[in-house]
Amino acid sequence: MHLLRKTLPFALLLMALAACEDENKEPSNQLDVPASYQFERQGSSTVAFPGQTTRLKMAMELANGMLDFSKDSTTLLAQYANQGPNGGDVSPFSEAALNNSEKSLQRKTAASALYFASNATEAAAIRNDFRGWISAQTKTVFPAQNQAAGPGQPGQIADGTSVRYVNAKGLEYDQMLAKSLIGALMADQAINNYLTPAVLDAGANRADNDAGTTVAGYAYTTMEHKWDEAYGYVFGLAPNPAEPLATLGNDDDFLNEYLYKVDQKPAFQGIAQKVFDAFKRGRAAIVAGQYGERDAQAAIIQREISRLIAIMAVHYLNTGAEALRNNEQGTVFHQLSEAMGFLYSLRFTHDPSNNAPYFSRSEVDALLAQAYPEQGGFWNLQASDLEALAQQIAERFDFDPNKA
Amino acid sequence: MTLLRRFPLALLFLTLAWGCEENAGPAPAKGDSVDRAALLQFWAADIIEPRYQAYDQAVNQLEQSAQAFVEQPGITKYQKLYDRYRTAYLRWQAVAPLPTPAAEALGLANYTNVYPVDTAQIETHIREANIDLSLPSTFDEQGFPALDYLLAGPGSPQTILRRFQDNPARGQYLLRLTGRLANLSQQVMEQWDQGGRSNFIAADGASATASVNQLVNDYIYYYERKLRAGKIGIPAGVFSGSPRATAVEAPFSDTLSRSLALASIEGCARFFRGESERASRKGPSLKSYLDTLGTRHQDGLLSEAIVGQFARARQKVKALPPSFATAVRSQNTLMLEAYDALQVNVVYLKVDMLQALNIRVDYVDADGD
């Protein structure tokens, strides 16, 4: 009743607004959108994304392994690729299901149809970055576990009562890797691959979907499944994937966690519901064969996930600047290490108005170089420079940097 | 239809009006009438310095009795050592809310009182005897929490004593810990004497880096994170949902945690009221500062609300058993009530007081990762 009282006036207002505008437009198509993310065909669920759940688990284990000093680079690189250096089979994970899986984080890094189908050069360079962070962590930071960090000296440093392990320039490779995966893997696959017409409409997908032709052995059409795979990169580890907002923030350390964190900021409250609703409505549009509506919902998700990345980048640049003003070196390093991963992820954002990233590869490289100077790294920064970077990003996305 | 057409316009006006309100910001500073120099002078001479001196004396005596005990580990010397440990830990509670710049730069609090302690690592260090205790990863392997483990548990005093008698390396680690506490305190005292004190008093402006802003931020940070959360909220499971008896302060001593919490509240309340530690007198304080500004809360003065809330929180903590580990296990509701009583002053101090004093919070809420 409470909800109804709250939403009813708003609904009336929307209807009123719609009434003003709709005079010259065709009436919008009626869509049967369910309350939760549940879709069925003849009594069987058509929703499935086991591959995304598997990759999220792999990513969690790799991210944790980056701070496990008993691990070596061979193991961590094998977790990233799920194969040996010569392509051989490996069992680097603690869970048998992950070892038996054919899935690989590396193969889905910078692998979207939109940005990388004909850009193997850049994709290879990006995967090299990830391998480089893993190697550097095990070869330079792990051996320095029991020494204090200093300029030019890897080791440990206090962040409040926590301990951070940084390289010679103050960067935590574990943060760099985890937060860069959010862009280069989860967001790239979800918004630049599965939610694009190139994938959704590939081959005979439209005809099959219109005819209700399902994939052999499954209850879903290919198009339905592609859409769900995007959903899986955001909500794939939710205990109840049909109602993922109930546990949002607790289910993985990647898009799920940060969708929650951005939603907690007063200026961006509602983003989680918006993303969830767009996933639901777009999926319902596929069932109904309304492809224009499907793409309109995809555009909402592309925009909001992109904003999430930008908001977190700006947030961590600001908190880094604040800590720098307070001379809290270890806190500066941790905030900026998080920021670096989100900056790296900006290259995988997706502006639906032109189907291009909000920041190009070369622009992102410039941002990274300013946040993490070649000379001295985080030891060599001014708070005002960080705030200028935050401003630059927030302007491009049109939000107030102080509210991020 | 006409009405409907106008509707978006009305909405636009509403949005604009809302926007205006949001941009209004806090009221301008009224703090010019307050003599910050006198405030800092009094804080330095009558509160900070005597508290650090008392603490320094206590850790020096602690070190001495540890040396005597390690030379000849017997029950009398053990009891004296434990007594001095207790005194030093209680005096730390008065120092902790007021870190000097030198104490902050050294990370004094991190090396003195990070808990729960890592007992397995301590045993490793006793065996290997080569750990560098300046490393941040050793915060939870030294200081008072480590002393609590070595001196208070588990087992009877005789059992504890036997561990030292059977293994001289245990005594050596004890000496490293007490020596380190004394040495850190000495460094802080020296820097205070050699320019620290005069720099503190000289920075009497109203900027974010001036002494009043810095110390008040540190004080509220301590109250919120170390007292409210650390001593009560975290063990009571306020944040995690599951109470943890092992997360209390001094969990190995049977009767210490409540005394430490009460000393902490007392140290915070006395500072707020401007109670001198040298003589029975009051000086300029956060309380008098707020009163000069005439800051009100509901029908009365904000300062009175804060003083009253300190008293209520103290009553709630006094109602707890002397061991918070027992409290968490058997009467956690009382722990939660104590937390709630402490939480009220977080709002009064951090929101209402800081707004009145026009001081910005300079620490970010940790996002837990």
Chai-1 contact restraints between the chains, C-beta under 6 A:
chainA,res_idxA,chainB,res_idxB,connection_type,confidence,min_distance_angstrom,max_distance_angstrom,comment,restraint_id
A,A16,B,L4,contact,1.0,0.0,6.0,A-B,restraint_1
A,A16,B,F7,contact,1.0,0.0,6.0,A-B,restraint_2
A,A19,B,L4,contact,1.0,0.0,6.0,A-B,restraint_3
A,C20,B,L4,contact,1.0,0.0,6.0,A-B,restraint_4
A,C20,B,R5,contact,1.0,0.0,6.0,A-B,restraint_5
A,Q156,B,L135,contact,1.0,0.0,6.0,A-B,restraint_6
A,Q156,B,P136,contact,1.0,0.0,6.0,A-B,restraint_7
A,Q156,B,S137,contact,1.0,0.0,6.0,A-B,restraint_8
A,A158,B,P136,contact,1.0,0.0,6.0,A-B,restraint_9
A,T161,B,N110,contact,1.0,0.0,6.0,A-B,restraint_10
A,T161,B,V114,contact,1.0,0.0,6.0,A-B,restraint_11
A,T161,B,F139,contact,1.0,0.0,6.0,A-B,restraint_12
A,V163,B,P136,contact,1.0,0.0,6.0,A-B,restraint_13
A,V163,B,S137,contact,1.0,0.0,6.0,A-B,restraint_14
A,T319,B,V364,contact,1.0,0.0,6.0,A-B,restraint_15
A,N326,B,D362,contact,1.0,0.0,6.0,A-B,restraint_16
